[in-house]
Amino acid sequence: MKKYYLLSPGPTPVPPEVLLTQAQPMIHHRTKQFSAILDNALEGMKKIFKTKNPVLLFTSSGTGAMEAAVVNTLSAGDKAIVIRAGKFGERWGEICAAYGVDFIPVDVEWGTAVDPKVIERLLSENPDVKAVFSTLSETSTCVAHPIKELGEIVSKTDAILVVDAISGLGAQNIETDAWKIDVVVSGSQKGLMLPPGLAFATVSKKAEAAIEKSTLPKYYFSFKAALKNLAKNTTPYTPAVSLVIGLEKAVEMINSEGIDVMLAKYERLAKAVRAAAKALGLKLLAEKDAVNGATAILMPEDIDATKVKNILLDKHGFEVAGGQAQLKGRIIRIAHMGYMDEYEMISVIAALEMTLKELGYKFTMGSGVQAVLNELSK
């Protein structure tokens, strides 16, 4: 019997307390009991988003909330700026294109963050831009964008700032109100420690004004319908009841610990994994702008990262992620967010060492594990 360790950047492990809560008998979603659960969960979510704005809930993956952010704030023919520094930044552009929104692509080298001055210049040259789309934590490269700086820039214009925090919320600091972000979207299966299936969106007053002008088609993902029902502690359509019950428990666990305490924990785990990679003579895809939720490690040129990923899973029971697009076969991504701790970091680095040795990579056995231990002992 082999034990299975889930260390992918989504889905992430779910705490037993959350799983058991979701196993409770089903209740009807149009009851006072469920309304109280929903209200408690979404009020708690505000602390994680660091916002006083309403938090909307949809039964979908995070991509549903991304699509909702586009169709609820823009109209066909509107102009937007899309920061493309990985697969999920590219997704903003794909959604815009699907709905006839013209966008200016800002293509950033994978593994680096956008330069805020580029966005500032583009907004100055294009005063008719209605929205700027970015990611907080680009999952495909494990890079964090300077959202605080972008918020300062965009807030001085008529445009709104829309941020994908699907892999960031709960793992990478985001201060929705203080950073002047108008729409933040997220999903349940990463830093929030839940199964996939719930999506979220926060909406500022500036975004609400954009919603009033939007003419793109929307029905299930209508922010207006969601806001109207939220005022009555309910949802427009049938939600994933068990997931919402689990959300209440997960939010309670995060907030009882404290979101800033959780963020500090993930930063500590991230530093340990990065130190281990360097001790093994491996390079990181992102150095300066690395996120705290996951680490992208470049494999040696003569070693296929897909083989590393497969051996880690098939032989040692560790599920990590590989690279996407041009990074396929070049990197592995080890997550350290959600229901994870320091001992899993020690174990996955030990498994990585055994895997690299099997593939003929030359290094000092135990050096990665020692680096993790040194970092975690500080």
C-alpha positions in Angstrom: 0.0 0.0 0.0 1.4 3.4 -1.1 0.5 6.6 0.6 -0.6 9.4 -1.7 0.6 13.0 -1.2 -1.2 15.8 -3.1 1.2 18.7 -3.7 -0.2 20.2 -6.8 -1.1 23.9 -7.0 -4.8 22.9 -7.2 -6.6 21.0 -6.2 -4.9 21.0 -2.9 -5.6 18.7 0.1 -8.8 19.2 2.0 -8.8 19.0 5.8 -10.6 16.1 7.4 -12.8 18.6 9.3 -14.0 20.1 6.0 -14.6 16.7 4.4 -16.6 15.5 7.4 -18.7 18.7 7.4 -19.6 18.2 3.8 -20.7 14.7 4.6 -23.6 15.9 6.7 -27.2 15.2 5.5 -28.3 17.4 2.7 -30.4 20.5 3.4 -32.5 22.6 1.1 -30.9 25.8 -0.2 -34.1 27.9 0.3 -34.1 27.6 4.1 -33.1 29.8 7.0 -30.6 27.2 7.9 -28.7 27.4 4.6 -29.0 31.2 4.4 -27.3 31.5 7.8 -24.5 29.2 6.6 -24.1 31.1 3.3 -24.0 34.5 5.1 -21.5 33.3 7.7 -19.2 31.8 5.0 -19.3 34.9 2.7 -18.8 37.3 5.6 -15.8 35.3 6.6 -14.5 35.4 3.1 -14.3 39.2 3.3 -11.5 38.8 5.9 -9.6 36.6 3.4 -10.1 39.0 0.5 -9.4 41.9 2.9 -12.4 43.8 1.7 -15.7 45.4 2.8 -17.1 44.8 -0.7 -19.7 42.1 -1.3 -18.4 38.6 -2.1 -20.4 36.8 -4.7 -20.6 33.0 -5.0 -21.1 30.9 -8.1 -21.1 27.1 -8.6 -18.4 26.7 -11.1 -14.6 26.5 -11.3 -12.7 29.8 -11.0 -12.8 30.2 -14.8 -16.6 30.8 -14.4 -15.8 33.8 -12.2 -13.3 35.0 -14.8 -15.9 34.9 -17.5 -18.4 36.6 -15.2 -15.9 39.4 -14.6 -15.7 40.1 -18.3 -19.4 39.8 -19.3 -20.6 41.9 -16.3 -18.3 44.9 -16.7 -17.8 45.3 -20.4 -19.6 45.6 -23.7 -18.8 44.3 -27.2 -16.2 46.6 -28.8 -14.9 47.9 -25.5 -11.1 48.1 -25.1 -9.1 46.4 -22.4 -5.5 45.7 -21.4 -4.6 42.1 -20.7 -1.4 41.1 -19.0 -0.2 37.8 -20.4 2.6 36.3 -18.5 1.4 32.7 -18.4 -1.4 30.4 -19.3 -3.9 32.0 -17.0 -3.1 35.6 -18.0 -3.7 34.4 -21.6 -7.1 33.1 -20.5 -8.2 36.7 -19.8 -7.5 37.5 -23.4 -9.3 34.3 -24.7 -12.4 35.3 -22.7 -12.3 38.8 -24.0 -11.9 37.6 -27.6 -14.9 35.2 -27.2 -17.1 38.2 -26.3 -15.9 40.7 -28.8 -13.9 42.8 -26.4 -10.8 44.4 -28.1 -7.8 44.1 -26.0 -4.2 45.3 -25.9 -2.0 42.3 -25.0 1.0 42.9 -22.7 3.2 39.9 -23.2 5.6 39.3 -20.4 8.4 36.8 -20.4 7.3 33.7 -18.6 8.9 33.6 -15.1 8.9 37.4 -14.7 6.3 40.0 -13.5 4.8 42.8 -15.5 6.4 46.3 -15.2 3.7 48.6 -13.8 5.2 51.5 -15.9 4.2 49.6 -19.1 0.5 49.6 -17.9 0.7 53.3 -16.9 2.0 54.2 -20.4 -0.6 52.2 -22.2 -3.4 53.7 -20.1 -2.1 57.2 -20.9 -1.9 56.4 -24.6 -5.4 54.7 -24.6 -7.7 56.7 -22.3 -10.7 54.7 -23.7 -9.5 51.5 -22.0 -12.3 50.2 -19.8 -10.5 47.5 -17.8 -7.1 46.1 -17.0 -6.9 42.3 -16.5 -4.1 40.7 -14.4 -3.4 37.6 -12.3 -2.2 37.9 -8.7 -0.4 34.6 -8.7 0.3 33.2 -12.2 -0.1 29.4 -11.5 1.7 28.3 -14.6 5.0 30.2 -13.8 4.6 30.7 -10.0 5.1 34.4 -10.4 3.4 37.2 -8.5 2.4 40.5 -10.2 2.7 43.9 -8.5 -1.0 44.3 -7.9 -0.6 47.0 -5.3 1.2 49.2 -7.8 -1.2 48.4 -10.6 -4.1 49.4 -8.3 -2.6 52.8 -7.7 -2.1 53.4 -11.5 -5.5 52.1 -12.6 -7.4 53.9 -9.9 -6.4 57.2 -11.3 -8.2 56.4 -14.6 -11.8 55.5 -15.6 -10.7 51.9 -16.1 -11.3 49.1 -13.5 -8.7 46.7 -12.3 -9.7 43.0 -12.5 -7.5 40.4 -10.8 -7.5 36.6 -11.0 -6.6 35.4 -7.5 -7.7 31.8 -8.1 -4.4 30.3 -7.0 -3.5 33.3 -4.9 -6.3 33.9 -2.4 -5.4 32.5 1.0 -1.8 31.9 0.0 -0.5 35.2 -1.5 -1.3 38.5 0.2 -4.0 40.5 -1.5 -5.6 43.6 0.0 -8.6 44.2 -2.2 -9.7 47.6 -0.7 -6.3 49.0 0.3 -4.9 48.2 -3.2 -7.9 49.7 -5.0 -8.8 46.5 -6.9 -12.3 46.6 -8.4 -13.0 43.0 -9.1 -11.1 40.0 -7.6 -12.1 36.5 -8.7 -11.1 33.2 -7.0 -11.9 29.5 -6.7 -12.4 27.0 -3.9 -9.7 24.3 -4.6 -6.5 26.1 -3.8 -5.7 28.2 -0.8 -9.2 27.8 0.5 -8.7 24.1 1.1 -11.9 22.9 -0.6 -12.7 20.6 -3.5 -13.2 22.3 -6.9 -16.7 23.7 -7.6 -17.1 27.1 -6.1 -16.1 30.5 -7.6 -16.1 33.9 -6.0 -16.0 37.5 -7.1 -15.7 40.8 -5.1 -17.2 43.9 -6.7 -16.2 47.6 -5.8 -18.5 50.6 -6.2 -16.5 51.6 -9.3 -17.1 48.1 -10.7 -20.8 48.4 -9.9 -21.0 51.5 -12.1 -19.4 49.5 -14.9 -21.9 46.7 -14.4 -24.7 49.2 -15.0 -23.3 50.0 -18.5 -22.4 46.5 -19.6 -24.3 45.0 -22.5 -22.6 41.7 -23.0 -24.9 38.7 -22.6 -25.1 37.1 -19.2 -27.6 34.9 -17.4 -26.3 32.4 -14.9 -23.2 34.5 -14.2 -25.1 37.8 -13.7 -23.5 40.0 -11.0 -26.8 41.9 -10.8 -28.8 38.8 -10.0 -26.1 37.6 -7.6 -26.0 41.0 -5.8 -29.8 41.1 -5.5 -30.0 37.7 -4.0 -27.0 38.2 -1.8 -29.0 40.9 0.0 -31.4 38.2 1.0 -28.6 35.7 2.0 -29.4 33.5 -0.9 -28.3 32.7 -4.5 -30.1 33.1 -7.8 -29.9 29.5 -8.7 -29.2 26.2 -6.9 -25.7 26.3 -5.3 -23.4 23.4 -4.5 -24.9 23.0 -1.0 -22.4 20.6 0.5 -19.5 22.7 -0.8 -20.9 25.8 0.8 -21.2 24.0 4.1 -17.6 23.0 3.7 -16.7 26.6 2.8 -18.1 27.8 6.1 -15.9 25.3 7.9 -12.8 26.1 5.9 -13.3 29.9 6.3 -13.7 29.4 10.0 -10.4 27.4 10.2 -8.5 30.0 8.2 -9.9 33.0 10.2 -9.4 31.3 13.6 -5.7 30.9 12.7 -5.6 34.4 11.1 -5.1 35.1 7.4 -1.8 36.8 8.0 -0.5 33.9 10.1 -1.5 31.6 7.3 0.3 33.7 4.7 3.5 33.8 6.8 3.3 30.0 7.1 3.2 29.6 3.3 6.1 32.1 2.8 8.1 30.0 5.3 7.4 26.8 3.4 8.1 28.5 0.1 11.5 29.7 1.3 12.4 26.1 2.4 11.5 24.6 -0.9 13.5 27.2 -2.8 16.5 26.7 -0.6 16.3 23.0 -1.2 16.2 23.5 -5.0 19.3 25.7 -4.9 21.1 23.3 -2.6 20.6 20.6 -5.2 22.1 22.8 -7.9 18.7 23.5 -9.6 17.4 26.8 -10.9 14.1 28.4 -10.1 11.9 29.7 -12.9 11.0 32.8 -10.8 13.5 34.3 -8.3 12.6 38.0 -7.7 8.8 37.7 -8.1 8.1 34.2 -6.8 4.7 33.5 -5.2 4.3 31.8 -1.9 1.7 29.2 -2.9 3.9 27.1 -5.2 7.5 26.9 -6.5 8.5 26.3 -10.2 11.8 24.4 -10.4 13.7 24.0 -13.6 15.1 20.6 -14.3 18.6 20.0 -15.7 18.6 20.2 -19.5 19.3 16.5 -19.9 16.4 15.5 -17.6 12.8 15.5 -18.8 10.7 17.2 -16.1 7.8 15.0 -17.1 9.8 11.9 -16.2 10.6 13.5 -12.8 6.9 14.2 -12.3 5.9 10.6 -13.2 8.5 8.9 -11.0 7.5 11.1 -8.1 3.9 10.0 -8.4 4.3 6.3 -9.6 7.2 5.3 -7.3 7.0 7.7 -4.3 3.3 8.8 -4.2 3.9 12.5 -4.6 1.6 14.4 -7.0 3.3 17.6 -8.2 2.5 19.6 -11.3 4.5 19.8 -14.5 4.9 22.7 -16.9 2.5 24.0 -19.4 3.0 25.1 -23.1 6.6 26.0 -23.6 7.5 24.9 -20.1 6.2 21.4 -20.6 9.0 19.0 -19.8 11.2 21.7 -18.3 9.8 22.4 -14.8 8.0 20.8 -11.9 5.8 22.8 -9.6 5.6 22.0 -6.0 2.7 23.5 -4.0 2.9 24.6 -0.4 -0.5 26.2 0.2 -3.8 25.1 1.8 -3.8 22.1 4.1 0.0 21.4 4.0 2.8 21.6 6.5 6.5 21.6 6.9 6.8 17.8 7.1 5.3 17.4 3.6 8.0 19.8 2.3 10.8 17.7 3.9 9.2 14.5 2.4 8.7 15.8 -1.2 12.3 17.1 -1.3 13.6 13.7 -0.1 11.5 12.0 -2.9 12.8 14.5 -5.4 16.4 13.6 -4.4 15.7 9.9 -4.9 14.1 10.6 -8.3 17.0 12.8 -9.5 19.5 10.1 -8.4 17.6 7.5 -10.3 17.8 9.7 -13.4 21.6 10.1 -13.1 21.7 13.6 -11.8 24.9 14.3 -9.9 24.5 16.0 -6.5 25.3 15.5 -2.8 22.5 13.2 -1.5 20.7 14.8 1.4 21.7 18.4 0.6 18.2 19.4 -0.4 16.6 17.9 2.7 19.3 19.5 4.9 18.5 22.9 3.3 14.8 22.4 4.1 15.6 21.6 7.7 17.9 24.5 8.0 15.3 26.9 6.7 12.5 25.5 8.8 14.6 25.6 11.9 15.1 29.4 11.7 
